[in-house]
């Protein structure tokens, strides 16, 4: 059956709309500063929470979202869950972070594999992964600071 190309219409159109926000636009200058904020924000959660910070070309946070809430010892997310948000927020760089309710800030083997997968997907899409942070209520692990990114 031949396709009538004259009838093809745009089904989805994306448009960026800047809304008023109570959050002050923060410029990211270090993993340490973000980690301190996230330790307070999600460090005491009883479930793993995976957060995404999307940054513009000036390293300012233009989007912040909880990508997934997991169980006491895991959060399952797919790269598409992260990059869907990053693309829709027009991000050029991203930070990902999650907490460890166990109190240990050391990344698991799955955390390391997930970080590498996100890094590779970001390289393909042209969206740089600046860091992946693992936080607790009083400590953090930075893949960037440890030379793993």
PyMOL commands that set and color helices and strands:
alter all, ss='L'
color gray80, all
select helices_A, chain A and resi 5-7+31-42+79-88+109-125
alter helices_A, ss='H'
color red, helices_A
select strands_A, chain A and resi 49-55+61-69+93-99+128-135+140-142
alter strands_A, ss='S'
color yellow, strands_A
deselect
rebuild
show_as cartoon
